[in-house]
Amino acid sequence: MDAFYASAEQAAKPSLRGKPVVVGGLGTRGVVATASYEARRLGVHSAMPMAQARRLAPNAAYLVPRFALYRTVSDQVMELLGRLSPLVEPLSLDEAFVDLEAGGVADDSASARLVGEQLRTVIKGVTGLSGSVGLAGSKMLAKIASEEAKPDGLLLIEPGTERELLAPMSVRTLPGVGPATGDHLRRAGMTVVSHLAEAGEAELVRLLGKAHGVALHRMARGYDDRPVVAERDAKSVSVEDTFDVDLHDRVRVRTEVERLADRCVRRLRTAGRSGRTVVLKVRRYDFSTLTRSETLRGPTDEPTVVREAAARLLEAVDTTGGVRLLGVGVTGLADFTQEDLFAQAADAEHAAEESAAADAATTDGRGGAPDEASGAESRGSGEQPALRRWQAGHDVRHDVHGHGWVQGSGVGRVTVRFEEPWTPPGRVRTFLVGDPALRPADPLPLVREAADYSSWPASLPKSLSGPVPAEEDESSP
């Protein structure tokens, strides 16, 4: 999918179409998750610190991720891919490998191109968003082709042309070549893929070690025999938060660890899994990162068990000087849970205490709940937990004005733009944060009435081995 999160936000918000949009953590230590193509032209890109993005694109719209919406669209796309083949290997919410031959829908370049073009059309009709398709004889080359086809395109790499296409590309194009390896190769005079192919396997083994050197030499020559694997079983579930200001209060640190443990368990339960090993991650003020783990007697998905294990691990970590980041994870995943009635009872008690605290907060006039949109989302800057109810970009509904989204909030007020994916750009209004007529809402679908592709891909030509009609064949990648 093309600039997935940002494109979804533009599709949902008519007033943002054609304008720079940046999605990610909005705190001072937040990181860009996705930038629209308009923002990319200003120099903003994923993984960039949000503060730097704001300097490059001060007039862009900065939004907190809405993962509920992204997962819904992702499920729609993955369902369409599953119709083409039993072998679909998701890489993330917005990207997957599909073995077309295994699905019997393509057995040569012409049929593959036809399927790819139809797939782009169907995805657009169902989700309202564009995707780019890369077609090739291997996973590595298909991935490269999809990147070259962006945005909203298709590129097919014909068999026999792989080395010619790869030769002028940067070595960073190849899987496994990150900044460190790329810099190491640059110092050895190797900057493009053809340099790696010409250097020979022995030289790359000398530079990078046997496993990496052999694999890189094969990829530089266009070889990749990795199969498409339908099930990519997760090895762990984890969440983490980066804080705007280093945490020094030990009680606050423990509170954050317990909150992260609860979030981690919610993700664990959503996935229908349990885990046996609890992992704590702490990044200190000097950027040093410590990890501690504890293995339980059996797999669990009980919040109290994970919370208490994480708290015990914290006791063994020196947080003097401040904490920049905290994370809690669970590994050793299983499909069953070892029942712990004592933990369940304690968890019920904890839930009751949280409910009472929430009632007290509402009575106190503060309202809201800590931000849980993303594991990478930055927290508030104070030493007390942030109680931000209205997050930029999130959906709301007003009793009079209908559906809208939060443009911003502060000083006891929230600004909302009232519009829907299928309406013209809407009007902006401002309310008190405690206005009883304004409440959070679920995301609306991006397409009011999705096109009917229920018979696809049965509507593909019965025989795909023959020549493609001229109007299809003449379209260039």
Secondary structure, DSSP 8 states (H G I E B T S, - for coil): --SHHHHHHHHH-GGGTTS-EEEE--STT-BEEEE-HHHHTTT--TT-BHHHHHHH-TTSEEE---HHHHHHHHHHHHHHHHHH-S-EEEEETTEEEE-HHHHTS-SSHHHHHHHHHHHHHHHHHHHS----EEE-SSHHHHHHHHHHH-SS-EEE--TT-HHHHHTTSBGGGSTT--HHHHHHHHHTT--BHHHHHHH-HHHHHHHH-HHHHHHHHHHHTT-------S----SEEEEEEEEEEEE--HHHHHHHHHHHHHHHHHHHHHTT-EEEEEEEEEEETTS-EEEEEEEEEEEE--HHHHHHHHHHHHHTS--TT-EEEEEEEEEEEESS----HHHHHHHHHHHHHHHHHHHHHHHTT-------S-TT----SSSS-------TT-EEEETTTEEEEEEEEETTEEEEEE--TTS---EEEEEETT-TTEEE-----S-SS----TTTTTTS-S--SS---HHHHT---
